[in-house]
Amino acid sequence: WKQLTTTFTTGASTTSVEIFTHGWYGTAAYFVDDVSVFGPDGGGGQDPDPVVPATPAGLAAGTPTTSAVPLSWNAVSGATGYKVYRDGTLAATVTGTSTTVTGLAADTAYSFQVAATNTAGESAKSAAVSARTAKTTTPGPGPAVPKHAVTGYWQNFDNGAAKQKIRDVQDAYDIIAVSFADSTTTPGQIVFNLDPAVGYASVADFKADIAAKKAAGKSVIISVGGEKGNVTINSDASATAFANSAYALFQEYGFNGVDIDLEHGINSTYLTKALRQLSALAGPQMVLTMAPQTIDMQSTGTEYFKTALAVKDILTVVNTQYYNSGSMLGCDGKVYSQGSVDFLTALACIQIQGGLDPSQVGLGVPASTRGAGSGYVAPSVVNSAIDCLTKLTGCGTFKPAQAWPTLRGAMTWSTNWDATAGNAWSNAVGPHVHGLP
């Protein structure tokens, strides 16, 4: 071995250099190790070597669910990360001072510890904290959905609309879609986080409200997706993760169904597998609704339409969002402007002609002018469209070739915007739907 040396001068603002070691012209290859770079340090001496951080303090467990326990602890000076242990086994590595350990069994006690880490090593584990996951509750079959039903989305966030608790949702709504579930880093997996902005004192109060609505004959379901929601189901593993996590929410909160409101693309093959697995877990009375955008239901070749047809035997209703789309084609090949009777009737006709039963078709519209960017439909127009589809009365220029008296009903975004507008939508459309023969 021979020590090789060289010197170089950097600029005043240089913060890094790259060193190449290689032979010269025809010299043979050689090995290099122990590369060291020495330079002036401004008179401050050498940087101290890092030391192993101290043991974290303040480890505490939050309110467990049936399958997860939230944990938090105090920050440690000099730590660049933390390792979380469950019953002595590494469960998570994080950079912050909190995490949620998931994938746990219901009604089971676990012991947790945390250690701080940096380049020098890992601290001793903290004092252990014990937590028991919540007991599994059977959601029950839930009430039957009426022959003619009104669906309303309930907002689990504050966007300027009237804030409601589930108990405040207007009685006209037969299906209440809690909006929305959240995705996790595991593809297909969903969780639900009750937003403090809604005003509940505890999760227990929220669950009690769901139970009370179900006891009153209403269905309360969890909606997946929305404008910002992005749940990816594109493999067998993600389909199973969706089904298992959705059913866990059924058990934990009492939801008796699920709404598919995915607006960022779906894979009909794997979404179908996910919904069938979920149905097998939840039973035949599971409520299954969908809220595709108008473009998603223009033909049977779209992924949404293919999914609806593939799960037709377990599908409750497709409430297409007849807004925020601009003009679209009806089943007669003509273009109709959103917000009109013709738009609602001619587009609903596509779904029925495409293979859905009329009882699986609902008209989705905004509850007020503030409820959507465009496409507001006055309640009187909605009622006329319902009459046109079920009785061939109240039609515009488009008139179906036949009446479909079993049409399921109507949907609105949202119960909160409805309340903001003085319940004008539910007061008008609700009795009209429920008055259908």
Number of C-alpha atoms within 10 A of each C-alpha: 6 5 7 7 8 5 7 5 7 9 6 6 6 8 7 6 7 4 6 4 9 11 10 8 6 6 8 8 8 9 8 11 5 6 10 6 10 6 8 8 9 7 6 7 8 9 7 6 8 12 15 17 22 19 19 23 16 13 18 17 19 12 13 20 22 22 22 20 22 16 22 17 19 14 19 18 10 15 25 15 19 24 18 24 20 17 14 13 10 13 16 15 16 14 13 14 17 18 17 16 18 15 11 16 17 18 16 13 13 16 14 25 25 31 23 29 25 16 14 12 13 19 20 16 19 20 15 16 16 13 20 21 19 19 16 17 14 13 19 16 18 20 19 14 17 15 14 21 22 28 29 27 25 25 24 23 17 15 11 10 18 16 21 20 17 25 15 13 18 19 14 22 21 26 24 29 26 21 22 25 25 17 19 13 8 13 19 26 23 23 15 20 10 15 13 13 11 16 15 15 9 10 15 11 14 18 15 15 19 24 21 14 21 23 12 12 15 23 28 31 26 28 27 27 22 17 9 11 18 21 26 23 25 18 17 15 15 21 25 23 21 28 24 19 19 28 25 25 24 24 19 20 26 26 29 27 29 26 26 19 23 22 19 13 13 18 16 20 17 20 28 19 23 26 23 18 18 23 20 13 15 23 13 11 17 26 27 22 27 25 26 21 20 21 15 19 23 20 16 18 12 15 18 27 21 20 23 26 20 17 16 16 9 19 21 24 29 29 28 26 26 29 22 17 15 13 15 18 17 21 20 13 10 11 15 20 16 20 21 19 25 23 24 31 26 26 23 29 22 20 24 17 13 18 13 19 19 23 20 21 24 28 26 27 28 28 28 25 14 15 21 16 11 16 22 20 22 20 21 14 18 26 21 23 26 30 22 25 27 21 17 18 14 15 19 15 7 18 18 18 9 11 16 20 18 17 26 30 30 27 31 27 21 25 33 30 28 25 21 18 17 13 17 17 25 25 15 16 24 25 13 21 23 17 9 18 9
